[in-house]
Amino acid sequence: MTIDEALNDAIANFVARRPKTAALHERAKAVMPGGNTRTVLYSAPFPIRAERAEGSTIWDVDGHSYLDLVGEYSAGIYGHSNPRIHKAVAEALAQGLNLGAHHAREVVFAEAVTKRFDLDLIRFTNSGTEANMMALAAARCFTKRKKIMPMEGGYHGGTLYFSHGASPVNAPFDCVLARFNDIEKTRTLIVQHADDLAAVILEPMLGGGGCLPATPEFLAMLREETAKRGIVLIFDEVMSSRLHPKGLSAQYRIQPDLKTLGKYIGGGMSFGAFGGKRVIMEQFDPSRPDALPHAGTFNNNTLTMTAGHAGLTEIFTAEACVALNERGETLRHAINDLCMGYQAALQATGMGSMITLHPIAGPVVKPEDAERADKRLKRLLYLDLLDQGIYIAERGFMALSLVVGTPDTQRLLGALESFIKRYRHLLVASA
Ligand SMILES: *Cc1c(COP(=O)(O)O)cnc(C)c1O
């Protein structure tokens, strides 16, 4: 059987078992382009359509249940029905929605987040995208320079996406694209553009770009070169802050000038934040005559402030963070041992609780390595796991939530073994 034949069979099986999903997709297409309002969730011929979720289980509208390993692309760290989060939301509701005023909860939450992630000052937004837009603007105003340096393969939000160059819907920043984990090429670019560069921005582990950790040497070079030249170093920790109790930068022992946060820190509500060095953040102090404005109707919404605080201080404690990431490390090693055992061209990259599966043999360290994957094999794996009752992202991404236990990870290993056995002849190193 060829890859195309296997994929056609898997798609036919997927479609046949989901009549209600197919019907809703038709209705959706009439009112949303392609039936979709969040690109990453789409998968051809149509995506699964969830009905409800509880703990680590998600049900689709056709009644299939799945072990949820997507974990809302890392935002769903608390699982689907944490009672403490529900209680926090209820508390916030009782005080009234959207107060349109400063309130106490935002202070308590800001204290918790700044302490946890070593930030002098913080401001809240509604999404990680906005947090990065504002952090870049802060850096440009602070340095009075125009250019920014993201990494090829980096993702900082819908308007800050850099895969095969800048996305056509990106905000029109003047960008110098650097190469992730390529010390010499990137150093040369920084030196070349130093006088115009306001900021270097990157994820200390590429998340959407394939769960590829930065090398310590690469981050050390960036810290040294930016500090020397007055360039603001921004770490986008929207995903990676969950990989260490104080964020991934603490694990690398590198302090950027600004950090951006998002996803799980809002306790499952929409959330973003940017913060860091006092001199940069103070530009937004509205009591100053020259203050930079920073708007956002829902920036201090009570649901996010309350659920986020409960999650960070009572559930995702430092101990819980360490334990979850240890579980992820064990799983990633077990996956790689399994694939090696069968000599299958399949491997897992990542750190701690975030993992991406790549149907590739040989090292996967830079974005261009991950690009070598045959997208048809990724789809086949995605569809095969769905059929076995396990939901991962089609790109191979998984984020373990706190309610994914050892029986669940054992189940994934079993399902991967079935996949490898069935399609072993397709998982061969390409010449
Ligand atoms: C998800 C993500 C963002 C964007 O956050 P949104 O809340 O979806 O706008 C930014 N950076 C990284 C690294 C992300 O993973």
The ligand as a MOL file (V3000), in Angstrom:
LIG
                    3D

  0  0  0     0  0            999 V3000
M  V30 BEGIN CTAB
M  V30 COUNTS 15 15 0 0 0
M  V30 BEGIN ATOM
M  V30 1 C -0.5150 30.8140 20.8630 0
M  V30 2 C 0.7140 31.6260 20.7490 0
M  V30 3 C 0.6550 33.0180 20.5490 0
M  V30 4 C -0.6410 33.7370 20.2950 0
M  V30 5 O -1.5200 33.7110 21.3530 0
M  V30 6 P -3.0750 33.9580 21.0580 0
M  V30 7 O -3.6800 34.0890 22.4170 0
M  V30 8 O -3.5660 32.7770 20.2980 0
M  V30 9 O -3.1650 35.2220 20.2760 0
M  V30 10 C 1.8380 33.7260 20.5640 0
M  V30 11 N 3.0150 33.1180 20.7380 0
M  V30 12 C 3.1200 31.8010 20.9310 0
M  V30 13 C 4.4600 31.1900 21.1450 0
M  V30 14 C 1.9780 31.0000 20.9120 0
M  V30 15 O 2.0880 29.6770 21.0590 0
M  V30 END ATOM
M  V30 BEGIN BOND
M  V30 1 1 1 2
M  V30 2 1 2 3
M  V30 3 2 2 14
M  V30 4 1 3 4
M  V30 5 2 3 10
M  V30 6 1 4 5
M  V30 7 1 5 6
M  V30 8 2 6 7
M  V30 9 1 6 8
M  V30 10 1 6 9
M  V30 11 1 10 11
M  V30 12 2 11 12
M  V30 13 1 12 13
M  V30 14 1 12 14
M  V30 15 1 14 15
M  V30 END BOND
M  V30 END CTAB
M  END
